[in-house]
Amino acid sequence: MSTINTVTEQLTRAGQAIEHDSFAIIDAEAGTHAYTEQQWPIVRRMIHANADFDFNGLTDFHPDAVSAGIEAMLAGGRPVVADVEMICSGLSQPRLAHFGMKTYQFISDADVIERARQEDTTRAVQAMRKAASRGLLDGAIVGIGNAPTALIELVRLIREEGVRPALVVGMPVGFVSAAESKDLMAELKDVPWIVIRGRKGGSTLVVAALHALLALAEARQKTMQAAQK
């Protein structure tokens, strides 16, 4: 799989050279691994995001995760629902616009805060419920990097209310329920997921994984367009 960026990632030769050299170093130092040709670019970009080779092994994929993410992006117009604003801010707006995608997060909405107080839950739980009530989760790509309770609630919505995201990138970081929330997500068979096992994770990793998926979708799109000529 080529690591050459397409459409928007690096806009100068110098930037491309640094990124490509970084990927080459990661490939060399990582050595052999158990990931597929499509999974490795995602793991590699996550390592690139924070220079932590533990993600070579901690990152786990549903068998359909990469293909489901690429297909959702190529379909166009799919929402990206995040647990925190940091994910929305970190994603490349030109890349999202290329596929007609918009980001959503509700963690700081006044009604979310008030409902969390009334029901003695977290804002993250209520934010996921708000996304579900607005019909944003079905067919969406959901990215969770900060709040384990958001991922736990998403699993509940999937199991009990029939919500069906196209892909869940579940990577909340932390010491309370973080590892458990990802293990819960990984139990699901009918909704594709990408998770980081254990306590590690974070919004930066979600952004890195989604950027890698966007690059794979762009490469697939170019291949399809070339075949039609």
N, C-alpha and C positions, 0 to 999 in steps of 0.2 A: 504494500500500500504506500503510495507516494505521500510524503510529508509536506509537499509544496502547498502553501496556503492559496486559497482562491477567493476572489471577490473583495474581501475587506480587511483581512487580519493585519498584515504588515504592508505599509504603503511605500517603503523605501527599500533599496537594495541592501543598505546597511542593516536595517531591521530584519529583513529576511535572512541575511547571512548569519546574524547572531542567533536567531531562532533555530535555523537549520543546524548550525554547529552545536547548539545546546541539545537538540534532539539526537544528534549523532553521539554526543557524549553520554546521554542517558541510555541509548541503545547499547553502547559498548560496556558501560558499567553495570547495566541490568543483566546482560548476558541472556542465557536461555530463560524462558518463562512459559507459563501454562496458558497464556491468553491467545485468542484467535487473531487473525490478521486484522479484523475490524475492531476487536476490543482493545488491542495494544495501543493504537493512537490515542484512545481516551485515557488509559492509564498513564501513558507517557506524558500527556499534557498535564495531568494532575501532578505528576512528579515535577514537571517543569515549573508548576505554579509555586511550589514551596521547597524544592530540593530535598524532598523526603522520599527515599526509596522504599519505605515501608508500604507504600501504596501498591507496589509490585507484590501482590499477595493478599493484602487486606481488601482490595477492591474485588467485588463479587458481582456477577452478571446473571440475570435471568437469561435463559437461552435465546429469547426473542428480543432482548432489550435493544441492541444496536439497530437491528432491522426495523423494529417498531418506531424508534426515535427518528430514523432517517425517513421512513414512510410518512410519519406525521408531519415532518418539516416539508417534504416534497408536496404534500397535499395542499399546503398553503393555508394561511389564516388561522392556524391553531393557536390558542392562548398558551402563554407560559405563566403558570401560577406559582408564586414563591411565598415562602414563609416570612421573609424579611425584605426590606427595601434594598439592602446591600446587593442581593442577587440581581435585582432589576437594574440597579445602577451599574453593575459590573459587566452586564451583557452588552455586546456591540449592537447598537441600534441600527446601523446600516445592514449588518448581517441579518438581524431579525426582520427588518423591512424587506430585504431581498425575498423572504418567504412569506411576507404579509403577516408576521407574527407580532403580537403585542404582549407586554408583561402586566401582571396584576399582583398586588399584595395589599392586604387589608389590616396589617398588624397595628397600625396607629389610628385607625378610624374610630371616631368618637363612639359610634354604636357598638363596635367590637369591644372597646374598653369597658363601656357600661354593662354590656351583657356578661363580660367576664367577671365583673364585680358582683353582679346580681346572682350569678350561678356559681360563684367561687371556683372558676376554672381559669385557665391561662388565656391570654389574648390570642396566642397561637391556635388554640383549640377553636375559639370563636371565629378567627380569621378563616380557617378551613371550612367551617360551617357556612360562613357568609359566601365563600367561593362556590360551595355546593348549591346554596340557595339561589345563586345567580346563574346556575347552569354552566359554570366555567370549568368544572373539573372533567366532565365527560369529553374524551378526545384530546385532552390537554396534555402538555408536558408539565409535570409538577416538580419543582426543585425545592428541597428542604435541606438547609445547611446549618440552621441555628437552633431550632426548637424541637427537641424530641417529642414533646406533646403534640406538635403539629403532625408529625409522622404517625404517631399512635392514633390520633383522631382520623387521619386519612385512611388508615387501615380499617378502622371501624366503619367509616363511610362506605368503603369498598365492600366490606363483608355484610353489613346490615342494611345499607340503603342502595346498594347496587350501582354506586358511582364507578365509572370506568375511564380512568385516565389512559392516554396512549402509552405513557411512560412515566415512571416515578424515579427521580434521581434523589435518593434519600441518604443524606450524608450529615445529619446533625452531629455536632461536636458536644462533648460534655461528660460529666461524671454521674449524673442522675438520669437514668432511663435512656441514655443515648445508645448504648450497645443493644439494649433490649428492644428499643424501637426499630432498629435496623433488622434485628433477628425476626421480629414480627412481620416486617415488610417482606423479608426473604422467604417467608412461609407461603406467600401467595403464588399461585400458579397461573391465574387467569389475567393478571395485570403485570406487564413487564416492569422490571426494576433494575437499577444499578445502586448498590450500597457499598459503604465502607464498613467492614466489620470492626467492632470494638468501639473505643471512645473517640478515636480520631475522626476528623471531618471538618466541616466549616463551609461557609458560603463561598469562599474562594475556590474550593474544590468543586462545588456545584457549577460555578461559572466556567471553570476549566473544562469540566466534562461536557457541558452544553456547547462550548465553543468547538470542542473536538467533534461533536456530533454535527454541528453546523458545517464544519469543514468537510466532513464525510458526505453530508447531503449535497453540498455544492459540487464535490467531485463526481458523485453519482449523477447529478443533474447535467453536468458537462458531458459525461460519457453518453448519457441518453440523447442529448442534443446532437452530439457528433454522429451517433448511429443513425439519426433521422436524416442527415444530410446526404 
